[in-house]
Structure formats: C-alpha cells, structure tokens
Amino acid sequence: MVVGDISTGTDVAVIGAGPGGYVAAIRAAQRGLDTTLVERDAYGGTCLNYGCIPSKAFVHGSSLAWEVDHAEELGIHADPAVDMAQMQSWKSDVVDQLTGGVEKLCKANGVNLMPGTAKFTDDTTLRVEHDGDGQGSETLEFERAIVATGSRPIEVPGFSFADEPVVSSRGALAFDTLPDRLVIVGAGYIGMELSTTFAKLGVDVTVVEMLDDVLPAYEEEVRRVIRKRATELGVEFQFGEGASEWRERGDGIVVETETEDGEVSEYPADKVLVAVGREPVTDTLDLDRAGIEPDENGFLQTDSRARTETDHIFAVGDVAGEPMLAHVASKEGIVAAEVAAGEPAALDYQAIPAAVFTDPEIGTVGMTAEEAEAEGFDPVVGEMPFNASGRALTTNHPEGFTKIVADGDTGFVLGGTVVGPEASELIAEIGLAVEMGATLEDLGSTIHTHPTLSETVMEAAENAEEQAIHTLNR
Ligand SMILES: Cc1cc2nc3c(=O)[nH]c(=O)nc-3n(C[C@H](O)[C@H](O)[C@H](O)COP(=O)(O)OP(=O)(O)OC[C@H]3O[C@@H](n4cnc5c(N)ncnc54)[C@H](O)[C@@H]3O)c2cc1C
C-alpha cells in the first residue's frame, strides 16, 4: 500500500522510542496532550534491544555459569556446559517481553504509534518516511517536538563495523557461538562489562586501551578492585596501546596496536569488539530546518527544562549529552513532557546514580570527596569493607567496599561509592539520602536488616562519624 502524502497533526511529536522517548510520550499523553511517537526500529531503543537489557542478561548468565564452575569451596562440584544459542534465545525472550510491554503501555496511555524515520522540514513539521518499498511517507505537524534519537557506537579508523570480524557491543551481544579469542578495544564501562562477561564464559579476552587504566571516570581505589578481579578472571590488559588495524591470519585475525612511541604489537583473535564510546544520532534529522545547531560533537544543547534553542523543541537522553544513561534519558523525558504540558518541571542532576555491571559491580551517586572539596565543602568520609560484612562472606563475595561522603560541618550526605556485590542496588539508598538531604546520623541510626549488604551503608555512615561497631574508626 502506498501511504502517499497524508498529513496528520499532533500536540507533541516524539522522535525515538528509547527510554527517553517512550517515557516522554507516555507522560505527555498522561497530561492529556495528543502525542505521536515515531520510531524507525524497535520499541525500547538501544537500552531494551541492544544495550542495558541484553548486556545484563549475559552478565547474569555468565556469572551463573562461572559460579557453578567455581563452587568447589562450597562443596559443589559441577562442570557446566554453555549453550550460547540457548542463552541468546532466553535473552531474546526477556527483550521481547519488555519491548512488547512498552508498546502496550504506549497504546494503553493513548499514544499514537507511528513507525518510520522522522526528519524536520521546518520547526513545526516532520516528514516521516515509512520503511519498505512503496510504503511512502507522511507529514506530521506538531505544536511541540521531543528529540530522543539516542546514540550509536563510534567506529575507529581501520575497524569498520561492516567487516565481519569487527563488532560493536550490539554485534557482540548477538553472538550465537562464542569466539575462542576476543580482543576488546576500549576499557570504558561497556568494554569492561563485556570483558568480564566473555571471560566468565571461557573466552580468551584481551583488552587494548590507549590510557593507562580501566574506567578513567572512576577513583583509583575503585579501578584497582575492578582491574584486579578482571585479571583474576583471565582478562589480559594492554594499556597505553591504540588499535591501529586488523588483518586476517590463519583461520582468525590479528589486531595490531601501537604505543605513543610507535612500538607495534599484535594480538591474535577471532573477533574484535570496538567499544570506544558512543556518538549522538543527530546528523540525519535536518535539524537546521528547525533552527537547531548541534555542538561540534553532534550533541544538542538544552537548558534545565530540556529545551533546545528552538524552545518548543526539546532534546532528551543520549542526544542531549552526558551522562548517557537510560534512567537519565527517562528523567529528561518526563521533564520535557511536563514542560510541554505547561508545568514548572526542571532537571536536577545532583543525585544521579550510575552503575557499572562489572564483577564486582560499581555504584556511584553525588560527589566524591575530591569533588566535594572542589565545591568548597570540608568533607568527611566513612567506609565499610565487604570483607567485614557477614552477608558478603556468606555469598562468597567479600570484594570491595561501601563509602559515604558527607559535609563535615553539617553531616549532610553528599555522595557515595559502592564497589562490591549488588552495588547497583545498594547505591539507591545513598541516592535517596543525597536527594532528601539526609545526614550521616539519619543513615547510621536507621535500623538495617541483618545480615544484609545494606548494613554496609549504615556502617560506612557510622564510620564517618567515628561511631562504627564493626570496623575500626578512622
Ligand atoms: C551495551 C550497552 C549497555 C548499556 N548498559 C546500560 C546500563 O546498564 N544502564 C544504563 O543506564 N544505560 C546503559 N546503556 C546506555 C543506554 O542504553 C542509553 O543511555 C539509553 O538507551 C539512551 O536512551 P535514549 O532514549 O536517549 O536513546 P536510545 O535508547 O538509543 O533510543 C533512540 C531511538 O530513536 C530511534 N531513532 C533514531 N533516529 C530516528 C529517526 N530519525 N526517526 C525515528 N526514530 C529514530 C532509534 O531507532 C532508537 O530506537 C548501555 C548502552 C549499551 C550500548
């Protein structure tokens, strides 16, 4: 069927159905606005289809296999065989359940779903191209628009994702059979999550990183825990080397790297995963027709109400820059929708949690001690190591620590870092403390269930006040 030149009108047009766009669309519809959500690929965006959810499914599957294979100390002897095709099929069921849920939620909230690829023709009109031969295109007129087109992986020169042995995280998360040897270019959070995942599945993993350590955005004591554990799991690190090219050799490939001094090395592999970062998807939208100019890296600049320079057009999620995280995209989506509905909503980035699902996990929120000092605070820090936690020892995961940073004068909690088991969950309590202005005393005097990992939050707060029972006070 040729749709031809149909023209539709809507109060709010949302471009992209990732965690930024679909959340914005639902909230706009909840506020009584006629809302149209345009998506060119799959509901749920990168997060549900190719990012957060598939990667966490494999983080879990690989950890389960590894735990079962390494439980002799607990008196369990097993020799698990990994069926990658079955793990893929289980992952796809999880993804389908979630993406189907997004579609149902959008429909149930009255969002109009429009499959297709949107481009601006001016600041009140989009052209939506439908996929497939003869499907045509249509015009969508809007009062307000929310750009939520997300990001894509950056290619490095010499490594094209079009070449079969070169994959992005999306390609690696679709492996039906495991490569024997995998070179990962980049030790950021995606490279590190996937390096430990594949190492646990028995893949021989080499990580090549231009800098001199993993996860440059994190404090040294966090990086040390992650680097040590990844090395124990068999991940080999080659720091200070940039990947320059790959070539076929024998029945596999070699990845060539070069140091700043021109020293060349070669690493044999079957696949190479390039995970050096992500760039915004803004170059295909004809934004200039809507009066919007991306910055030099392609990101859209927004104000605290998620508005671009054309103030009835909003930008949320990865297109609006760091931090490029799903929950940030969703929060920005809610703010944009509420502002579009005439409400006084605004963004507050003070208590944004972030998690890295390495082994062990990392959770951070608010300020580090160094950042607090730079902001003019006189910070106090309290820490509780997991090797002093009964619960961590009974799960055989005593690596890492929980750390709380507070204002020395008032006791207000300013931030925290957890590196250890369930850090991604534990950080929520510290996030709530920062958000609601809780003090060390509030955290320390809250009775926590025993034996739990959350006791480490209470103990770290007490440690900062030199009142800890289960650790020596500083
Ligand atoms: C491997 C991996 C693991 C990750 N893990 C985590 C994690 O654990 N936690 C976390 O918080 N974040 C994680 N992220 C990041 C997270 O996926 C992103 O921050 C999040 O998806 C951003 O949401 P978004 O709505 O801005 O964009 P996206 O999710 O990228 O969605 C954008 C959507 O817009 C559509 N689109 C683009 N252009 C057009 C157009 N012109 N017309 C119509 N539709 C269009 C795309 O098809 C896509 O569906 C991970 C990412 C990756 C790659």
The ligand as a Gaussian input file, in Angstrom:
#p B3LYP/6-31G(d) Opt

LIG

0 1
 C       25.974000      -2.354000      25.601000
 C       25.285000      -1.223000      26.326000
 C       24.977000      -1.365000      27.663000
 C       24.349000      -0.343000      28.340000
 N       24.058000      -0.516000      29.658000
 C       23.442000       0.465000      30.344000
 C       23.091000       0.279000      31.713000
 O       23.338000      -0.774000      32.305000
 N       22.454000       1.291000      32.344000
 C       22.167000       2.478000      31.712000
 O       21.594000       3.368000      32.345000
 N       22.491000       2.685000      30.417000
 C       23.113000       1.706000      29.720000
 N       23.416000       1.888000      28.400000
 C       23.104000       3.213000      27.782000
 C       21.625000       3.290000      27.403000
 O       21.306000       2.246000      26.516000
 C       21.335000       4.640000      26.762000
 O       21.769000       5.668000      27.624000
 C       19.852000       4.802000      26.510000
 O       19.370000       3.800000      25.650000
 C       19.555000       6.183000      25.906000
 O       18.201000       6.282000      25.661000
 P       17.637000       7.245000      24.514000
 O       16.142000       7.180000      24.628000
 O       18.300000       8.544000      24.590000
 O       18.119000       6.590000      23.144000
 P       18.017000       5.135000      22.516000
 O       17.736000       4.103000      23.534000
 O       19.234000       4.980000      21.685000
 O       16.739000       5.224000      21.574000
 C       16.708000       6.064000      20.469000
 C       15.673000       5.543000      19.499000
 O       15.476000       6.518000      18.472000
 C       15.259000       5.847000      17.237000
 N       15.557000       6.795000      16.153000
 C       16.757000       7.368000      15.859000
 N       16.621000       8.244000      14.828000
 C       15.318000       8.218000      14.457000
 C       14.557000       8.897000      13.474000
 N       15.112000       9.797000      12.666000
 N       13.239000       8.615000      13.374000
 C       12.654000       7.693000      14.194000
 N       13.320000       7.024000      15.147000
 C       14.629000       7.289000      15.285000
 C       16.225000       4.670000      17.312000
 O       15.821000       3.637000      16.415000
 C       16.097000       4.259000      18.792000
 O       15.121000       3.263000      18.966000
 C       24.013000       0.873000      27.671000
 C       24.307000       1.016000      26.311000
 C       24.932000      -0.015000      25.642000
 C       25.233000       0.154000      24.181000

